[in-house]
Amino acid sequence: MATLITPHWEAITPSARVLLAVLGQLPLLRPFYLGGGTALALRLGHRISQDLDLFANIESLDDVLRHSIIEELRKGHAVNVLRDSVFGLILEANGQAISFFSYGYPMLESTDLVSGVQIAGILDIGLMKMDAVAGRGTRRDFYDLYFIASLVSLDELFAQSTKKYPHSRGFEMRVLVALVDFDVADQQDEPTLLLPAEWSEVKAFFITEARRLGRRWFGLTNS
């Protein structure tokens, strides 16, 4: 497993960087990898991201694992547990938001290491962001997917989606529809960007891509 040589530390908060180093020293977290916007920000440096979202390809977070994580973090941190279930553990450690999720889907790329913590690759982050756009559609999700698409095309992401989500029926259609649904995102504030982009151009990109993909897949002439 390679180490990410030049992570964009400027894209995450100092408290997130400190806590990431702590997590990298905990053997019980070896199965977890950093995903989401913070993983992408460390790779691309495109925006400021604050939360640490860690995932593991396991069916659930059992009581023993969740308790162990909490107890380890309480050694030197003030821990406030916000959610504690078999599907997710969400807490704050010295005010820094951190989440642990069971995410039973395979990794398609090798992970890298940042401060001893596995970090997902662009392809896997891209597919997870497609899933996020289809599920919640926040403005930061659209921005993240926009920057990912400059490196991995939407065509390639869709082509790989059946490997990532082999049992998710209708994934492509759900994402295609969500790519032009800006109802939630239009009501939200801009993320703090470190690379140039405008919300209007992000929306225009996805509208154009959705039309193109719709024509190719279904012969659609409007979207």
C-alpha positions in Angstrom: 0.0 0.0 0.0 1.5 3.3 -1.1 1.6 6.5 0.8 0.0 9.6 -0.6 3.1 11.7 -1.1 1.6 15.2 -1.3 -1.8 15.4 0.4 -3.5 18.8 0.3 -3.4 19.6 4.0 -4.6 23.1 3.2 -7.9 21.6 2.3 -8.8 20.2 5.7 -9.0 21.8 9.1 -6.1 21.6 11.6 -8.2 19.6 14.0 -9.1 17.1 11.3 -5.4 16.6 10.5 -4.5 16.1 14.2 -7.3 13.6 14.7 -6.4 11.7 11.4 -2.9 11.1 12.9 -4.5 9.7 16.0 -6.7 7.4 14.0 -3.7 6.1 12.1 -2.2 4.8 15.3 -5.3 2.7 16.3 -5.0 -1.0 15.1 -8.7 -1.6 15.4 -9.3 1.0 12.7 -7.1 -0.8 10.1 -10.2 -2.1 8.1 -11.5 1.5 7.8 -10.7 3.9 4.9 -11.3 7.6 4.6 -13.9 8.4 2.0 -16.2 11.3 1.1 -15.3 14.9 0.6 -12.4 15.0 2.9 -10.6 12.1 1.1 -11.2 13.9 -2.2 -10.0 17.2 -0.8 -6.8 15.6 0.4 -6.2 14.3 -3.1 -7.3 17.3 -5.2 -7.2 20.3 -2.9 -10.4 21.6 -4.5 -12.3 22.7 -1.5 -12.2 22.9 2.3 -13.7 19.8 4.0 -14.1 19.5 7.7 -15.6 16.1 8.6 -13.8 12.8 8.7 -16.0 10.0 7.2 -14.5 6.5 7.6 -16.0 3.3 6.0 -15.4 -0.4 6.3 -16.6 -3.2 4.0 -18.4 -5.0 6.9 -22.0 -5.9 7.4 -22.4 -3.8 10.6 -20.6 -2.1 13.4 -21.1 -4.4 16.3 -21.4 -3.3 19.9 -17.9 -4.4 20.8 -16.3 -2.4 17.9 -18.3 0.7 18.5 -17.5 0.7 22.2 -13.8 0.1 21.5 -13.7 3.0 19.1 -15.3 5.3 21.6 -13.1 4.2 24.5 -9.9 4.6 22.4 -10.9 8.1 21.4 -11.7 9.1 25.0 -8.1 8.6 25.8 -7.1 12.2 25.4 -10.2 13.6 23.7 -13.6 14.9 24.9 -16.0 12.6 23.0 -19.6 13.5 22.3 -21.6 10.6 20.7 -24.2 11.9 18.3 -25.4 8.5 16.9 -24.6 5.0 17.9 -26.0 2.1 15.8 -24.9 -1.0 14.0 -24.9 1.1 10.7 -23.0 4.1 11.9 -21.2 5.7 14.7 -21.2 9.5 14.6 -19.4 11.6 17.2 -17.3 14.6 18.0 -13.8 14.3 19.4 -12.6 17.6 20.8 -15.3 19.2 18.6 -14.0 17.5 15.4 -16.8 15.6 13.6 -16.0 12.0 12.8 -18.1 9.2 11.5 -17.7 5.4 11.1 -19.9 3.5 8.7 -20.4 -0.1 7.6 -20.4 0.1 3.8 -20.6 -3.4 2.3 -19.3 -2.6 -1.2 -16.0 -3.6 -2.7 -13.1 -1.2 -3.3 -12.2 -1.1 -7.0 -8.9 0.7 -6.6 -6.1 0.2 -4.1 -6.1 2.6 -1.2 -3.2 4.9 -0.2 -2.1 5.9 3.2 -2.4 9.3 4.8 -1.1 9.6 8.4 -1.5 5.9 8.7 -5.1 5.9 7.6 -6.3 4.3 4.3 -7.7 6.8 1.8 -10.0 5.8 -1.0 -9.0 6.3 -4.6 -10.6 8.7 -7.1 -12.7 6.0 -8.8 -14.2 4.7 -5.5 -14.8 8.2 -4.2 -16.5 9.1 -7.5 -18.9 6.1 -7.3 -19.7 6.9 -3.7 -20.3 10.5 -4.7 -22.7 9.3 -7.5 -24.5 7.4 -4.8 -24.6 10.5 -2.6 -25.9 12.7 -5.4 -28.7 10.2 -5.9 -29.4 10.0 -2.2 -29.2 13.5 -0.9 -27.9 15.8 -3.7 -26.1 18.4 -1.6 -24.2 21.2 -3.4 -20.8 20.0 -2.2 -21.7 16.5 -3.6 -22.2 18.1 -7.0 -19.0 20.1 -6.8 -17.1 17.0 -5.7 -18.4 14.9 -8.6 -17.7 17.8 -11.0 -14.1 17.9 -10.1 -13.9 14.1 -10.2 -15.3 14.1 -13.7 -12.3 16.1 -14.9 -10.2 13.1 -14.0 -12.6 10.1 -14.5 -15.4 10.6 -16.9 -19.0 10.0 -16.0 -19.0 7.3 -18.7 -16.3 5.4 -16.9 -17.9 5.9 -13.5 -21.2 4.4 -14.8 -19.3 1.6 -16.5 -17.7 0.7 -13.2 -20.8 1.1 -11.1 -22.0 -2.5 -11.6 -18.8 -3.7 -10.0 -19.2 -1.4 -7.0 -22.9 -1.9 -6.6 -23.7 -5.2 -8.3 -27.0 -5.6 -6.5 -28.3 -2.0 -6.7 -31.0 -2.2 -9.4 -31.6 0.9 -11.4 -28.5 2.7 -10.0 -27.7 4.3 -13.4 -31.2 5.7 -13.9 -31.4 7.0 -10.3 -28.1 8.8 -10.7 -29.0 10.1 -14.2 -32.2 11.7 -12.8 -30.4 13.1 -9.8 -27.8 14.8 -11.9 -30.3 17.4 -13.0 -32.2 17.7 -9.6 -30.8 20.8 -8.0 -33.7 21.5 -5.6 -31.7 20.8 -2.5 -28.4 22.1 -3.7 -29.9 25.4 -5.0 -30.9 26.3 -1.4 -27.5 25.7 0.1 -24.4 27.9 0.5 -21.3 27.6 -1.6 -18.6 25.4 -0.2 -15.3 27.1 0.4 -13.5 26.4 -2.9 -9.8 26.3 -3.4 -10.0 25.7 -7.2 -12.0 27.9 -9.5 -15.6 26.8 -10.3 -19.0 28.5 -10.5 -22.3 26.9 -9.4 -23.8 27.8 -12.7 -21.1 26.0 -14.7 -21.4 23.0 -12.5 -25.1 22.7 -13.1 -24.7 23.4 -16.9 -22.1 20.6 -17.0 -24.4 18.0 -15.4 -27.4 19.1 -17.5 -25.3 18.6 -20.7 -23.9 15.3 -19.5 -27.4 14.0 -18.5 -28.8 14.9 -21.9 -25.9 13.2 -23.7 -26.1 10.0 -21.6 -29.9 10.0 -21.9 -29.7 10.2 -25.7 -27.1 7.4 -25.8 -28.8 5.1 -23.4 -32.5 5.6 -24.2 -32.7 7.8 -27.3 -34.1 10.7 -25.2 -34.2 14.1 -26.9 -35.1 16.1 -23.9 -34.2 16.2 -20.2 
